[in-house]
């Protein structure tokens, strides 16, 4: 399937690891020019080097702390300058996090909200006016199934994901008239470095082994396996194309059938 998104320009937050990294690679293989941002310079350099070796896309990286608005502005200004504009914004920044109501400090809640939710608002504020000039754009917010489910050892994840999911719908209806499609993806338990960190936290809080936690999580997924980052990336690429032009303001789960609720 030809997605016809070559020569588009994308900014990907949290683009050096996990889901964000896979999205960057997938879009670059479709001919999209890329700017990735994250906190770790070394991981950014590795991802940029890999994409340049595997594709002909123009790719740039920049490090920064997305919890801080001025850093988001600096990153977005860098990306707009390097790419000459932006057609696609992917908000995939996250943090390992995890904990119970009693184990988390106030700062943990604020940091999680800032890096996942508020950074998406800051980046969208910068990207959307440029999309409006061309009457075409795509904004994909990477939320999580925590928005719909109870996770006793990641209690901070649900409220933050729920906020991002709701924001995606609100934003979508405000910009659809400008040719901009906004959607939210809710990955289930995905095989990323963040999953490994979260499993360590869960095992410690639940006084169980990491192997026990992994077995329990796998048993809760009908497919019997964790989601692969490439599966989320493929869905993202499709939503970035004109083939998905009528999919607007949706929260799309990709969880291996783990959710038992019915959504109409």
N, C-alpha and C positions, 0 to 999 in steps of 0.2 A: 504494500500500500504506500503510495507516494503521499506524504503529508504536506508537501509543497510549502515547507517553512525554511528552505535554504535562504541564506542572506538575511534572515531575521536576526534581531539582536536581543540577547537575554542577559538579565542580571539574576544571579542565584545566591541567596544568602544561605549560610551553612553549607557551602558548596564543596568543602574539602574532604568531607567524610560521609559515610553512610548513604542515606537516600539522596541528599543534595549532590553528593559527588556523582552518583550514578545518573542523576538527571542531567548534570553538566555533560557527562560523557555521551549520553544518548542524544541530547540536543545537538552537540557538536558533530556527531556522526550524521545528523540530518542536515548539516550545513549551516547551523546557527552559530553566529559569533557570540562569545561568552565572556562575561566577567563573573568570577566567583569571589565571594568574600567569606571570611571566617576569622576566628581568633588566632589560630596557630599558623605562623609563617611557614614552618617546615612542611606541614600537611598541604598547605596551599601550593607551595612550590612543587611538591610531588605530583599533585593532581594536574596542575598546569602543564608540567613536563609530559605526563602521560597523554593528555589530550592532544598536545602538539605533535606527539610522536605517532598517534593513531589516526589523526584527522587533519584536514587542511583548514580547519576553522581558525579564525583569530581568537585567541583566548588570553585573558589577563587575570591576574589575581591581586587582591588587596586584603590586608589584615586590618582588623579593627574590632572594637567592642560594641556590639549591636545593642547592648543594654543602654547605651548613652545616645541621646538624640543627635548631638553634634557629630558623633562618630558615624551614625547612619547617614547624615547629610554629607559628610566628607566622602564616604564610600560611594554614595549615589552620584555625587558630582564627578568623582573619578570615573565611574562607569559611563556616565553620559558623555563625558569628554572623550574617553577612549573609543567608545562605540559610535559616537556621533548621534546618539539617540537610543531609545529603548522601545522594543515591541513586546517583550515578554518579561514579566517579573515573577520569579519563583521565590516564595518565602518559606525557607526550609530550616531556618536557624532554630536550635533547640539546645537543651542542656541535659546531662544525665539525670540529675535530680532524683526524686523518689524519696519516700518516707511516709510516716504516719502523721496524724494531726499533732501528736505529742512529741515526735522526734524532730519535726521541722521548725526552724527558727523563722521569725518574720522576714528576715532578709532572703531566705530561700524562696518564699512566696513571691516577694517583690522581684527578685532576679529572674525567676521563671516567667513571670508575667511580662517583664520588660523585654527579655530576649526573644520570646516567641510571639507575644501579642503586640506590644507597643512598637517593636521594631518593624512589624508588618505595616502598621499604620504610617510610621515615619517614611518607610521606603515607598509605599503606595502614594503618599502625598507628593513625592518627588517624581515618580515614574508616570503617573496617570496624566498630568498636564502635557507631557511629551507625546503620549499615545493619542490624546485628544486632537493634537495637531494633524494627525494622519487619519483620524477616525478609524483606528484599528489598534487593538491591543489585547493582551491576555495577562491575567493575574491568577496565579495558582497558589493557594495557601495550603501548606502541608500541616494539617491538624493531627488528629489521632483518634482512635476508637475510645480513648479515655473520655471523650466528649459524650459518649453514650453509655458507658459502662462504669461499674464500681471497681476500683483498683485499691484495695486496702493499704498496699505498701507503696502507692504512688498517688497519694491523695491530692497532691498539688497539680498533677497532670490533667485531671478531669476538668476542673474549673477553667484552667487556661485554654485547653482545647475547645471547650464549649464556647468560650468568649470568641475565639478565633473563628469557629464555625459560624456563629451568629453574625459576626462582623462581615464574613464573606458574603452572606445573603444580603445584608443591608447595603454593602458597597455595590454588589452586582446590579441591584435595581436602580442605583443612582447613576451608573455609567453605561448601562447597556445601550442607551440612545446615542452614545459616542462610538459605537462599534467595538466596545471593550467587553470581553467576556471574563467574568470572575467566577471561579469555582474553587471548591475546597475538597481536598483528598484526605480521607481518614484511614491511614494504614493501621492494620492490626499489629501484632508482635512481629517485628521485622528483624531479619538477621543482620544487625549492624553493630559497630563498636558500642553504641549507646545501650543496646540490649544487654551486652555483657556487663557493663557497669551497673545497670539497673538490677540485673540478677544478683550481683554481689550484695547490693544494698538490701534486696528482698530477703536473701538467704540469711543475712545477719539479723534483720529485724524479726524474721519468722523462726529463727533458731533452727534452720534446716540447711542441708547441703545445697550447693549450686545444682548438683545433678537432680536432686529432688524437685527443686523449683522448675528446672527445665522440663522434666518429665510431666509435671502438673500442667505446665503451660501448653505443651504439645498435645496432651490429652484433651485439652479444651478446644483444639482446632480440628474441625472435621477432616480437613485434608491431611492431617498428621504431620505437617511441616510448617516451619516459620515462613512468613512472607519474604521474598527476595527483593532487595532494593531495585533490581532491574525491572520487576513487575510494576512497581510504583512509577518508575521512570518511563516505562512504555505508556502507561495511562496518562502521565503528564504530557508526554509528547503529542499524544492524540488530542488532548484537550487544548493544546496550543495551536492546533491546525484549524483550517476552515471547515474540515469535516465535522468539527464539533461546535460549529457556530450557533447552533440552537440549544446547546447545553449551557445554561446560565443560572448562576446562583445555587448550584447543587452541592450537597455534601455527599461525596461518593466514597463508600466504604470499600476497602480491599483487605479483607481479613480472613480469608480462607473459610468463610462460613461460620466463624466463631460467634458472631452476634446472634442471639436468639430472638431479638425483638423484630417486629414487622413494622416497616415504615411505609406510609402511603404518600 
